[in-house]
Amino acid sequence: MMSELLDRLVRDFAVTDITERPPAITTLKVSKENGERLIRELRDREGFTHLAFVACTDWIEDGLFRLIYMLHNYDSKQNLGVHIDIDRDNAEMTSIHTLWAQAWTYQRELREMYGINFPGSPRLEEDFCLEGWDDMPPMRRDFDTVKYSTERFGHREGRVSLEPRDHMQVQLYPTRGGDK
């Protein structure tokens, strides 16, 4: 059954990079232009009625983000990961909030953490978990966490940095001898 479905998806949606992994997980890649239409087809005609999550990986070297939509079919007990690459500099993807109510929550998180826009998605511009954040999205690989932390928090009075090995020796294992 899955092979017939995949053959049809290759033909009708030009999917590529199909990888089947046991147990019952298949991933595939589709263009941004065909993404929402493919996901709708999988939900409405192929029984992938559960949106498990939407995630993102940052392929900074290639100048793109990869969106991962993980769908589940309860009847066949199959999981299908739909990968869609979008341009990192113009990070925008069609919203799927009309397909699954919880999608707008994932999309808000991806907007806040990566700077990806999902036009028409509800409450997209509201703070999600980074209230008052005024810097570049923190999950982008070019976000410098050390620099940000040092600039924002490094100057706190009484703040000290400890060598982890020395700290553990004194605090956690004070009666243990041994080398450093």
WOTA-V673281 format. One record per helix or strand of 2 or more residues. SS is the DSSP state (@ for helix, = for strand). FROM is the first residue (numbers start at 1). LEN is the number of residues. If there is no record, write none. Layout:
ss: {SS/SS}
from: {FROM/FROM}
len: {LEN/LEN}
This chain:
ss: {@/=/=/@/=/@/=/=/@/@/@}
from: {2/16/25/32/50/60/64/78/103/145/164}
len: {12/6/6/15/10/3/10/10/12/9/9}
